[in-house]
């Protein structure tokens, strides 16, 4: 004797429509409600429908119910306290712990923090431009008779060079040696410009000092701190070697973070085409307004 036919439950229709990728017919909503009174059936049905929804959403964007699968370095900057900012602070904190003991003295307690925050913020926003994990850091809050330059490996978190002498612009101080106190982004200022730079190509640099011409390796710098150093290329502000920078003191440049000749030949090729440069000074206006310094701040 054949068994009587049974009408498939609304739950079974949910499963069928979910498997086939079809919409749930609106006329079956009332019948489904009867079955949804049972907590177990309701949970299963909603789980299946939810799984279908999430799977469909993932084909177009990241999950609505979990963290993005993108790395912190490639997510866009969040405007306030999001996952990206948390990742930025974590990376900056790790770098700060790694370098704090090796980089001394500092002119300001936040000198390194601003450098690392700027570096990782820019890398998160422009990962295609930061092609080398190398950062040239200068603390211009220190006098030119003290070593104030470093080259950092930002991947291995090690000091590659430094500390060493670095020149500042003659428009930034009144005397040949001392602490620079004036910073400018203006053409003709001969002053140092603070902030973050992308290292571009190498070239044959030619300069004059004491009435004598000299040549060295030069590294073009693109300033990426708006209103503070974004005129660097137009001004001709570059990193280069100079005979007026020695192991014991640094003379003044036209605004360039110049270093010793031998060191320039050794380290500038490592920075070229994708490394970064960060020039710091305890200047409150700049520290408050530079978009990369303030990125991800608490």
One Martini backbone bead per residue (centre of mass of N, CA, C, O) as a GRO file, in nm:
protein
  298
    1UNK     BB    1   0.093   0.038   0.026
    2UNK     BB    2   0.091   0.356  -0.032
    3UNK     BB    3   0.204   0.637   0.069
    4UNK     BB    4   0.126   0.934   0.163
    5UNK     BB    5   0.142   1.242   0.073
    6UNK     BB    6   0.370   1.515   0.149
    7UNK     BB    7   0.393   1.835   0.237
    8UNK     BB    8   0.617   2.050   0.214
    9UNK     BB    9   0.780   2.246   0.404
   10UNK     BB   10   0.883   2.565   0.440
   11UNK     BB   11   1.172   2.479   0.506
   12UNK     BB   12   1.222   2.325   0.244
   13UNK     BB   13   1.190   2.576   0.064
   14UNK     BB   14   1.424   2.726   0.173
   15UNK     BB   15   1.634   2.524   0.082
   16UNK     BB   16   1.569   2.521  -0.218
   17UNK     BB   17   1.599   2.829  -0.274
   18UNK     BB   18   1.886   2.847  -0.171
   19UNK     BB   19   2.022   2.640  -0.366
   20UNK     BB   20   1.899   2.801  -0.637
   21UNK     BB   21   1.891   3.122  -0.592
   22UNK     BB   22   1.603   3.199  -0.500
   23UNK     BB   23   1.330   3.354  -0.421
   24UNK     BB   24   1.107   3.412  -0.178
   25UNK     BB   25   0.783   3.367  -0.163
   26UNK     BB   26   0.543   3.576  -0.032
   27UNK     BB   27   0.299   3.364   0.008
   28UNK     BB   28   0.475   3.186   0.237
   29UNK     BB   29   0.505   3.350   0.502
   30UNK     BB   30   0.274   3.246   0.687
   31UNK     BB   31   0.362   2.948   0.695
   32UNK     BB   32   0.648   2.998   0.813
   33UNK     BB   33   0.567   3.114   1.091
   34UNK     BB   34   0.475   2.846   1.220
   35UNK     BB   35   0.775   2.726   1.219
   36UNK     BB   36   0.925   2.966   1.372
   37UNK     BB   37   0.828   2.886   1.662
   38UNK     BB   38   1.045   2.694   1.630
   39UNK     BB   39   1.363   2.743   1.725
   40UNK     BB   40   1.516   2.536   1.549
   41UNK     BB   41   1.395   2.596   1.273
   42UNK     BB   42   1.450   2.898   1.272
   43UNK     BB   43   1.760   2.879   1.293
   44UNK     BB   44   1.809   2.719   1.035
   45UNK     BB   45   1.676   2.906   0.832
   46UNK     BB   46   1.836   3.166   0.901
   47UNK     BB   47   2.112   3.047   0.844
   48UNK     BB   48   2.072   2.984   0.545
   49UNK     BB   49   1.992   3.267   0.454
   50UNK     BB   50   2.239   3.411   0.572
   51UNK     BB   51   2.451   3.257   0.407
   52UNK     BB   52   2.352   3.357   0.136
   53UNK     BB   53   2.393   3.661   0.192
   54UNK     BB   54   2.696   3.660   0.256
   55UNK     BB   55   2.796   3.525  -0.001
   56UNK     BB   56   2.691   3.749  -0.187
   57UNK     BB   57   2.842   3.991  -0.053
   58UNK     BB   58   3.140   3.879  -0.102
   59UNK     BB   59   3.140   3.933  -0.421
   60UNK     BB   60   3.159   4.269  -0.357
   61UNK     BB   61   3.248   4.251  -0.048
   62UNK     BB   62   3.289   4.269   0.261
   63UNK     BB   63   3.188   4.165   0.542
   64UNK     BB   64   2.926   4.264   0.763
   65UNK     BB   65   3.019   4.043   1.018
   66UNK     BB   66   3.329   4.129   0.975
   67UNK     BB   67   3.636   4.160   0.910
   68UNK     BB   68   3.847   4.252   0.698
   69UNK     BB   69   4.067   4.092   0.457
   70UNK     BB   70   4.234   4.324   0.465
   71UNK     BB   71   4.500   4.481   0.522
   72UNK     BB   72   4.615   4.749   0.700
   73UNK     BB   73   4.789   4.861   0.450
   74UNK     BB   74   4.509   4.868   0.242
   75UNK     BB   75   4.331   5.024   0.402
   76UNK     BB   76   4.151   5.277   0.458
   77UNK     BB   77   4.117   5.549   0.626
   78UNK     BB   78   4.001   5.622   0.933
   79UNK     BB   79   3.822   5.874   1.116
   80UNK     BB   80   3.763   5.679   1.390
   81UNK     BB   81   3.877   5.411   1.575
   82UNK     BB   82   3.943   5.188   1.391
   83UNK     BB   83   4.110   4.928   1.265
   84UNK     BB   84   4.326   5.097   1.124
   85UNK     BB   85   4.415   5.262   1.371
   86UNK     BB   86   4.496   5.022   1.540
   87UNK     BB   87   4.718   4.926   1.344
   88UNK     BB   88   4.884   5.184   1.347
   89UNK     BB   89   4.947   5.188   1.652
   90UNK     BB   90   5.083   4.911   1.661
   91UNK     BB   91   5.316   4.970   1.464
   92UNK     BB   92   5.427   5.220   1.604
   93UNK     BB   93   5.480   5.081   1.877
   94UNK     BB   94   5.683   4.869   1.778
   95UNK     BB   95   5.892   5.071   1.669
   96UNK     BB   96   5.938   5.228   1.929
   97UNK     BB   97   6.045   4.989   2.096
   98UNK     BB   98   6.285   4.916   1.902
   99UNK     BB   99   6.425   5.233   1.897
  100UNK     BB  100   6.440   5.394   2.167
  101UNK     BB  101   6.730   5.305   2.276
  102UNK     BB  102   6.898   5.394   2.004
  103UNK     BB  103   6.751   5.687   2.013
  104UNK     BB  104   6.998   5.915   2.125
  105UNK     BB  105   6.888   6.192   2.154
  106UNK     BB  106   6.586   6.387   2.203
  107UNK     BB  107   6.390   6.683   2.160
  108UNK     BB  108   6.128   6.493   2.181
  109UNK     BB  109   5.906   6.254   2.294
  110UNK     BB  110   5.757   6.253   1.979
  111UNK     BB  111   5.956   6.209   1.746
  112UNK     BB  112   5.917   5.906   1.673
  113UNK     BB  113   5.611   5.884   1.670
  114UNK     BB  114   5.566   6.076   1.428
  115UNK     BB  115   5.727   5.914   1.225
  116UNK     BB  116   5.573   5.638   1.240
  117UNK     BB  117   5.289   5.739   1.193
  118UNK     BB  118   5.341   5.861   0.916
  119UNK     BB  119   5.450   5.617   0.770
  120UNK     BB  120   5.201   5.420   0.813
  121UNK     BB  121   4.984   5.607   0.702
  122UNK     BB  122   5.096   5.633   0.415
  123UNK     BB  123   5.114   5.330   0.351
  124UNK     BB  124   4.807   5.278   0.379
  125UNK     BB  125   4.725   5.493   0.151
  126UNK     BB  126   5.022   5.423  -0.030
  127UNK     BB  127   5.145   5.123  -0.113
  128UNK     BB  128   5.263   5.185  -0.411
  129UNK     BB  129   5.496   5.398  -0.306
  130UNK     BB  130   5.605   5.204  -0.077
  131UNK     BB  131   5.883   5.002  -0.179
  132UNK     BB  132   6.061   5.067   0.083
  133UNK     BB  133   6.174   4.979   0.423
  134UNK     BB  134   6.290   5.298   0.437
  135UNK     BB  135   6.411   5.542   0.689
  136UNK     BB  136   6.480   5.892   0.703
  137UNK     BB  137   6.590   6.044   1.008
  138UNK     BB  138   6.541   6.380   1.154
  139UNK     BB  139   6.650   6.585   1.437
  140UNK     BB  140   6.602   6.941   1.444
  141UNK     BB  141   6.620   6.984   1.769
  142UNK     BB  142   6.912   6.956   1.712
  143UNK     BB  143   7.220   7.029   1.671
  144UNK     BB  144   7.481   7.046   1.422
  145UNK     BB  145   7.689   6.914   1.656
  146UNK     BB  146   7.488   6.672   1.637
  147UNK     BB  147   7.376   6.369   1.594
  148UNK     BB  148   7.047   6.335   1.382
  149UNK     BB  149   7.077   6.074   1.200
  150UNK     BB  150   6.878   5.808   1.036
  151UNK     BB  151   6.854   5.457   0.934
  152UNK     BB  152   6.567   5.258   0.873
  153UNK     BB  153   6.435   4.935   0.921
  154UNK     BB  154   6.085   4.873   0.895
  155UNK     BB  155   6.088   4.556   0.896
  156UNK     BB  156   6.330   4.472   1.103
  157UNK     BB  157   6.382   4.693   1.320
  158UNK     BB  158   6.655   4.857   1.231
  159UNK     BB  159   6.969   5.008   1.236
  160UNK     BB  160   7.165   5.106   0.962
  161UNK     BB  161   7.214   5.418   1.050
  162UNK     BB  162   7.361   5.559   1.326
  163UNK     BB  163   7.445   5.840   1.415
  164UNK     BB  164   7.444   6.152   1.213
  165UNK     BB  165   7.523   6.411   1.024
  166UNK     BB  166   7.307   6.706   0.952
  167UNK     BB  167   7.182   6.938   0.755
  168UNK     BB  168   7.057   7.268   0.735
  169UNK     BB  169   6.911   7.547   0.656
  170UNK     BB  170   7.008   7.881   0.642
  171UNK     BB  171   6.697   7.977   0.690
  172UNK     BB  172   6.685   7.831   0.998
  173UNK     BB  173   6.950   8.003   1.080
  174UNK     BB  174   7.181   8.253   1.189
  175UNK     BB  175   7.389   8.038   1.233
  176UNK     BB  176   7.602   7.792   1.138
  177UNK     BB  177   7.557   7.683   1.431
  178UNK     BB  178   7.277   7.483   1.550
  179UNK     BB  179   6.934   7.548   1.596
  180UNK     BB  180   6.660   7.521   1.425
  181UNK     BB  181   6.363   7.769   1.401
  182UNK     BB  182   6.304   7.780   1.086
  183UNK     BB  183   6.026   7.700   0.864
  184UNK     BB  184   5.985   7.623   0.503
  185UNK     BB  185   5.794   7.613   0.173
  186UNK     BB  186   5.943   7.839   0.031
  187UNK     BB  187   6.068   7.992  -0.218
  188UNK     BB  188   6.391   8.123  -0.125
  189UNK     BB  189   6.437   8.041   0.191
  190UNK     BB  190   6.656   7.813   0.266
  191UNK     BB  191   6.472   7.609   0.418
  192UNK     BB  192   6.348   7.385   0.613
  193UNK     BB  193   6.123   7.104   0.568
  194UNK     BB  194   5.877   6.951   0.718
  195UNK     BB  195   5.826   6.598   0.712
  196UNK     BB  196   5.711   6.398   0.447
  197UNK     BB  197   5.889   6.175   0.217
  198UNK     BB  198   5.958   6.072  -0.109
  199UNK     BB  199   6.179   5.869  -0.267
  200UNK     BB  200   6.341   5.898  -0.558
  201UNK     BB  201   6.571   5.973  -0.771
  202UNK     BB  202   6.880   5.964  -0.894
  203UNK     BB  203   7.169   6.195  -0.915
  204UNK     BB  204   7.388   6.446  -1.023
  205UNK     BB  205   7.531   6.645  -0.797
  206UNK     BB  206   7.570   7.014  -0.781
  207UNK     BB  207   7.790   7.233  -0.594
  208UNK     BB  208   7.860   7.496  -0.341
  209UNK     BB  209   8.159   7.578  -0.136
  210UNK     BB  210   8.369   7.823  -0.067
  211UNK     BB  211   8.386   7.868  -0.394
  212UNK     BB  212   8.340   7.557  -0.447
  213UNK     BB  213   8.306   7.292  -0.643
  214UNK     BB  214   8.080   7.004  -0.640
  215UNK     BB  215   8.015   6.649  -0.624
  216UNK     BB  216   7.727   6.421  -0.606
  217UNK     BB  217   7.486   6.244  -0.470
  218UNK     BB  218   7.135   6.247  -0.552
  219UNK     BB  219   6.795   6.287  -0.397
  220UNK     BB  220   6.484   6.297  -0.471
  221UNK     BB  221   6.206   6.490  -0.322
  222UNK     BB  222   5.868   6.424  -0.215
  223UNK     BB  223   5.639   6.613  -0.076
  224UNK     BB  224   5.347   6.499   0.154
  225UNK     BB  225   5.308   6.772   0.327
  226UNK     BB  226   5.080   6.985   0.330
  227UNK     BB  227   5.222   7.317   0.350
  228UNK     BB  228   5.533   7.208   0.432
  229UNK     BB  229   5.672   7.021   0.155
  230UNK     BB  230   5.525   7.037  -0.148
  231UNK     BB  231   5.786   7.220  -0.277
  232UNK     BB  232   6.050   7.054  -0.306
  233UNK     BB  233   6.087   7.003  -0.609
  234UNK     BB  234   6.078   7.305  -0.695
  235UNK     BB  235   6.324   7.385  -0.493
  236UNK     BB  236   6.546   7.144  -0.473
  237UNK     BB  237   6.498   6.940  -0.247
  238UNK     BB  238   6.761   6.727  -0.125
  239UNK     BB  239   6.954   6.448  -0.102
  240UNK     BB  240   7.307   6.477  -0.003
  241UNK     BB  241   7.632   6.529  -0.047
  242UNK     BB  242   7.885   6.709   0.167
  243UNK     BB  243   8.177   6.877   0.270
  244UNK     BB  244   8.027   7.038   0.522
  245UNK     BB  245   8.002   6.740   0.621
  246UNK     BB  246   8.095   6.582   0.917
  247UNK     BB  247   8.167   6.395   1.203
  248UNK     BB  248   8.127   6.684   1.394
  249UNK     BB  249   7.973   6.860   1.161
  250UNK     BB  250   7.720   7.092   1.018
  251UNK     BB  251   7.642   7.274   0.782
  252UNK     BB  252   7.475   7.471   0.548
  253UNK     BB  253   7.206   7.474   0.340
  254UNK     BB  254   6.917   7.508   0.108
  255UNK     BB  255   6.733   7.266   0.273
  256UNK     BB  256   6.904   7.016   0.289
  257UNK     BB  257   6.965   6.673   0.400
  258UNK     BB  258   7.275   6.664   0.442
  259UNK     BB  259   7.572   6.461   0.404
  260UNK     BB  260   7.813   6.269   0.382
  261UNK     BB  261   7.963   6.151   0.111
  262UNK     BB  262   8.003   5.849   0.171
  263UNK     BB  263   7.721   5.799   0.283
  264UNK     BB  264   7.558   5.878   0.037
  265UNK     BB  265   7.670   5.652  -0.149
  266UNK     BB  266   7.553   5.421   0.040
  267UNK     BB  267   7.233   5.509   0.118
  268UNK     BB  268   7.066   5.643  -0.115
  269UNK     BB  269   7.014   5.388  -0.292
  270UNK     BB  270   6.829   5.255  -0.067
  271UNK     BB  271   6.601   5.489  -0.091
  272UNK     BB  272   6.543   5.480  -0.371
  273UNK     BB  273   6.243   5.430  -0.507
  274UNK     BB  274   6.050   5.412  -0.204
  275UNK     BB  275   6.139   5.560   0.020
  276UNK     BB  276   6.177   5.753   0.330
  277UNK     BB  277   6.129   6.086   0.478
  278UNK     BB  278   6.190   6.245   0.812
  279UNK     BB  279   6.134   6.577   0.939
  280UNK     BB  280   6.212   6.701   1.259
  281UNK     BB  281   6.040   6.927   1.497
  282UNK     BB  282   5.935   7.126   1.779
  283UNK     BB  283   5.667   7.221   1.602
  284UNK     BB  284   5.347   7.293   1.677
  285UNK     BB  285   5.207   7.357   1.411
  286UNK     BB  286   5.299   7.107   1.259
  287UNK     BB  287   5.210   6.885   1.467
  288UNK     BB  288   4.895   6.975   1.439
  289UNK     BB  289   4.868   6.985   1.091
  290UNK     BB  290   4.987   6.732   0.999
  291UNK     BB  291   4.826   6.468   0.855
  292UNK     BB  292   5.038   6.236   0.936
  293UNK     BB  293   5.083   6.297   1.235
  294UNK     BB  294   4.756   6.285   1.309
  295UNK     BB  295   4.721   6.009   1.225
  296UNK     BB  296   4.557   5.801   1.451
  297UNK     BB  297   4.487   5.960   1.681
  298UNK     BB  298   4.354   5.974   2.018
   0.00000   0.00000   0.00000
